[in-house]
Amino acid sequence: MQSRIAPILIRWYERHGRRLPWRETRDPYRIWLSEVILQQTRVQQGWSYYEQFTTHYPTIQSLAAASEDEVLKLWQGLGYYSRARNLHAAARQVVEHFDGRFPDTYEAIRSLRGVGDYTAAAIASMAYDLPHAVVDGNVYRVLARLFDIETPIDSTEGRKGFATLAEELLDKAHPATYNQAIMDFGAVQCTPQHPDCTACPLADCCLAHSAGTVLQRPIKQGHTKVRDRYFNYLHLTDGHATLLHRRTAGDIWQGLYEFPLIETPSEVDFITLSRTEAFTQLLGGQPFQLTASQRMPQHLLSHQRLHATFHRVQVEALPHHSDLIAIPTERLDDYAVSRLTDRYLAHE
């Protein structure tokens, strides 16, 4: 059975594989860039970001020379901003430690900031034809169904077992083609909810298909508990300028800008908020006028559910605080903000 899988997948890929720009190159920089962008991002959305990044930063040296603010601004809207910070840091790593040449071994690629086993295998195989199997969500699903595997994919045993199986199935003579084939097969044919089993070229050797367990594979362990957080943003303006705060390490959206934030244990109205010590310290006791409040739809992150309200507040003079910067209102678009703040500004 195992010996049949690779040839079937490659034949399927030759007929049905998606034609994507990062598959038309052997440039490891562009392959790496696409892999980072496509983590947690659909191909349709990631494609435009890939084109923007390759236009702004055609080489890894140009990316390394950019400021973090510039990179985060170009990344805005993709979410999971640690990817952008790692991308930028790894580019500088290549320039500083590899003389500006993208590393050409699995181990050296794996040493780059933010590069894990999957990304290193993808770059090594697609750029250099090195025999390393990729294991992403699509591959987990295809293998779990083909072999009707009950071991959870997010367990230590599961991760090791699937990695070993993926290596055993890899066509070592054509690793780039095989890796792209099995990932595309999971994305297009063996999809999570509506796999087309009737037209599947692997149906006759798929154990889950025979057992009727296709939609129960792969198996995951328990889900992480989602935490609720309550954000109250103060869009302070004196008619000409507004205040921004840059988020620091240790929490979501590191390095992005936002309006002054007061986080509360539960949802509060503006009157209650205005009586808090944090509000008084921010405004310094000066008069203010609430001109608008906008409650946003729940904003879901991987393990957090954000309940946010933006309050636009008119003041005579913007307060001075060391962790806040005053900027002309018309320059707000120059700063990288979270998708939540971007959605608020779009309706402002």
PyMOL commands that set and color helices and strands:
alter all, ss='L'
color gray80, all
select helices_A, chain A and resi 2-16+21-23+28-37+43-56+60-65+68-75+82-97+106-110+117-128+137-146+156-169+175-189+197-199+203-205+207-211+214-216+270-274+277-283+329-334+339-346
alter helices_A, ss='H'
color red, helices_A
select strands_A, chain A and resi 227-237+241-246+257-258+261-264+288-295+299-300+304-315+324-328
alter strands_A, ss='S'
color yellow, strands_A
deselect
rebuild
show_as cartoon
